[in-house]
Amino acid sequence: MRTEELRHKITLQKLTTSTNENGFEEEVWEDYLAVWASVSNLYGREYFGAAAVQAEKTVKFAIRYLAGISSDMRILFEGIKYNITSIDNIKYRNRYMEIKALEVESSG
Protein backbone atom coordinates (compact mmCIF):
# COMPACT_ATOMS: atom_id res chain seq x y z
CA MET A 1 0.00 0.00 0.00
CA ARG A 2 1.22 3.48 -0.83
CA THR A 3 0.68 6.40 1.51
CA GLU A 4 -0.94 8.52 -1.22
CA GLU A 5 -3.84 6.06 -1.19
CA LEU A 6 -4.67 7.21 2.36
CA ARG A 7 -6.64 10.25 1.24
CA HIS A 8 -9.89 10.08 3.21
CA LYS A 9 -10.21 11.46 6.73
CA ILE A 10 -12.05 9.15 9.13
CA THR A 11 -12.75 9.51 12.84
CA LEU A 12 -12.47 6.59 15.23
CA GLN A 13 -14.94 6.84 18.09
CA LYS A 14 -15.25 4.94 21.35
CA LEU A 15 -18.17 4.50 23.70
CA THR A 16 -17.71 6.26 27.03
CA THR A 17 -19.87 6.76 30.08
CA SER A 18 -20.50 10.28 31.28
CA THR A 19 -22.82 11.95 33.76
CA ASN A 20 -25.48 14.24 32.32
CA GLU A 21 -26.83 17.45 33.89
CA ASN A 22 -29.42 15.45 35.87
CA GLY A 23 -26.76 13.28 37.49
CA PHE A 24 -27.56 10.14 35.50
CA GLU A 25 -24.91 8.14 33.70
CA GLU A 26 -25.29 7.85 29.96
CA GLU A 27 -23.23 6.26 27.23
CA VAL A 28 -22.02 8.58 24.48
CA TRP A 29 -19.77 8.11 21.45
CA GLU A 30 -16.68 10.25 21.85
CA ASP A 31 -14.11 11.05 19.15
CA TYR A 32 -10.95 9.05 19.84
CA LEU A 33 -8.69 9.83 16.89
CA ALA A 34 -8.91 11.24 13.36
CA VAL A 35 -6.71 9.45 10.81
CA TRP A 36 -6.16 9.23 7.06
CA ALA A 37 -7.50 6.11 5.39
CA SER A 38 -8.05 4.32 2.13
CA VAL A 39 -11.74 3.47 1.71
CA SER A 40 -13.22 0.83 -0.58
CA ASN A 41 -16.33 -1.25 -0.98
CA LEU A 42 -16.25 -5.02 -0.95
CA TYR A 43 -16.17 -6.67 -4.34
CA GLY A 44 -15.96 -10.15 -5.81
CA ARG A 45 -15.78 -13.05 -3.39
CA GLU A 46 -15.78 -10.73 -0.34
CA TYR A 47 -18.99 -9.02 -1.48
CA PHE A 48 -20.86 -12.26 -2.12
CA GLY A 49 -19.68 -13.65 1.22
CA ALA A 50 -21.01 -10.55 2.96
CA ALA A 51 -24.28 -10.72 1.02
CA ALA A 52 -24.78 -14.27 2.27
CA VAL A 53 -24.98 -12.96 5.84
CA GLN A 54 -26.88 -9.75 4.96
CA ALA A 55 -23.81 -7.53 5.48
CA GLU A 56 -23.78 -5.88 2.05
CA LYS A 57 -23.07 -2.45 3.52
CA THR A 58 -19.61 -3.48 4.66
CA VAL A 59 -16.76 -1.11 3.83
CA LYS A 60 -12.99 -1.67 4.05
CA PHE A 61 -10.83 1.00 5.64
CA ALA A 62 -7.04 0.75 5.45
CA ILE A 63 -5.04 2.89 7.88
CA ARG A 64 -1.52 3.04 9.24
CA TYR A 65 -1.02 0.68 12.18
CA LEU A 66 -2.32 1.97 15.50
CA ALA A 67 -2.15 0.07 18.76
CA GLY A 68 -5.32 0.21 20.81
CA ILE A 69 -7.89 0.00 18.02
CA SER A 70 -10.58 -2.54 18.91
CA SER A 71 -13.85 -3.87 17.56
CA ASP A 72 -15.88 -2.09 20.26
CA MET A 73 -15.12 1.22 18.52
CA ARG A 74 -16.83 2.67 15.49
CA ILE A 75 -15.85 4.79 12.49
CA LEU A 76 -17.39 8.06 11.36
CA PHE A 77 -16.83 8.71 7.64
CA GLU A 78 -18.61 11.44 5.64
CA GLY A 79 -21.38 11.64 8.23
CA ILE A 80 -22.08 7.89 8.19
CA LYS A 81 -21.38 5.67 11.18
CA TYR A 82 -19.81 2.22 10.79
CA ASN A 83 -19.50 -0.49 13.45
CA ILE A 84 -16.15 -2.27 13.27
CA THR A 85 -16.56 -5.98 12.52
CA SER A 86 -12.94 -7.06 12.02
CA ILE A 87 -9.41 -5.69 12.29
CA ASP A 88 -6.46 -7.17 10.40
CA ASN A 89 -2.86 -6.21 11.12
CA ILE A 90 -1.68 -6.83 7.55
CA LYS A 91 1.00 -9.57 7.53
CA TYR A 92 1.68 -8.75 11.22
CA ARG A 93 4.18 -6.10 10.17
CA ASN A 94 2.64 -3.30 12.29
CA ARG A 95 2.63 -1.01 9.25
CA TYR A 96 -0.98 -1.02 8.04
CA MET A 97 -4.33 -2.25 9.32
CA GLU A 98 -7.39 -3.25 7.33
CA ILE A 99 -10.65 -2.60 9.15
CA LYS A 100 -13.94 -3.99 7.91
CA ALA A 101 -16.96 -2.11 9.18
CA LEU A 102 -20.71 -2.38 8.70
CA GLU A 103 -22.82 0.74 8.15
CA VAL A 104 -25.08 1.57 11.08
CA GLU A 105 -28.70 1.72 9.99
CA SER A 106 -30.26 5.04 10.96
CA SER A 107 -33.40 4.67 13.03
CA GLY A 108 -36.37 6.97 13.10
N, C-alpha and C positions, 0 to 999 in steps of 0.2 A: 504494500500500500504506500502511496506517495502522500506527503503532507498536503499538497495542493488539493487533494480530494476532500480534505476536511474543511468544507466551506459553509456548512450550516451551523448556526448557533443553537444549541439545545440547553435546556436547564434541567439538571437532576434535582428532584425534590424528595424529601423524606418526611414521614409522618411523625409529628411531635405532639406532645400533650401540653396544653397551656391552660391557664385559668382565665376565664372571661370576666367581664365587669361585675357579674352577679356572684362570683366566687365559685362557679362550677367549672370542673375540668372538661375540656373539649379537645378533640383531636383535629389538628389542622395540618395541611401540607405546607411545608416551609422550604424555600429555595435553599439547596445545599451547595450547588456549584454550577456555573455556566461554562460549557466547554464547546470546542469546535468538533464537528462530526461529519461523517459521510452518511448519507441517508439513502436507502433504497428499499423498494418493495420486494417481496418474495416473488420468485419466478421459477418456472420449470418444476422440478421434483419437489422443491421446498413448498411452492405454492399449493400444489395438489395435496401434499401431506397436511398442510394447514387447513385446506378446505375440507378434508376428511373429518377434522375435529371442530369444524365451524370456527376457525380462527383466521378467516381470510383477511382480516384487517391487521395482520401482523406486519411490522416494519422492522428492517435491520438498521441499526445505528452502529457505526464503527468509530471508535474514539481512541485516543492515546491511552495507554494503560494507567489506571488509577486504582490504588489500593483503597479498600473501604466501600466500593460499590457493591450493593447487594440487591437481591430480587424483591426486597420489601420497599424499594424506592420506586419512583415513577419518573417519567420523562415528559417535559413540556416542550413541544415543538410546534411553532406557528399557531399557537393558541389551542392546540389539540393535546389532550393528555393521553399518555400511553403507560400501561402497567408493564413492568419488566417481567418477562417470562423465562428468559435464560441469558446467562452471561458466559462468554467464552474468551478466555485468555489465549489468544491465537498462538498456537504452537508452544505455549508456556514460555514465551520469550520475554514477557513483561514489557512489550513494546506497544501493542495494540490490543483492544478488546472489541469483540463483536457482541452487541446486545440486541436480542430480539424482544420486541415489545408489542403488546396488543392494545389497539385503540380502545379507550374507555368510552362506552356508549353514554351519551348525554341523556339524562332523565328529565322529564318534565316537559 
